[in-house]
């Protein structure tokens, strides 16, 4: 039992270290284009905010007894988040818009 707990803790530590190195690698890759502060902010957004949205959309139980695998369940979850938490929906829309602007301006330069 103790060995199993230690193995789980070691795996959790490796996951956290991997997330840290992934964030650092993302920041270093983006720093020439965005500067150090911009790259750190974008890496933090990708590694913190995106999983939060995934949890909000998929971590909740099915809405109104709908089947979780129905095609409309994702749209229903997004509309429920927008209805119940409009500030969160506006922040998410702003982040997706900023990402679109950054990605489209990079494509036009090339």
Beta strands, then each sheet from edge to edge (+ up, - down):
end
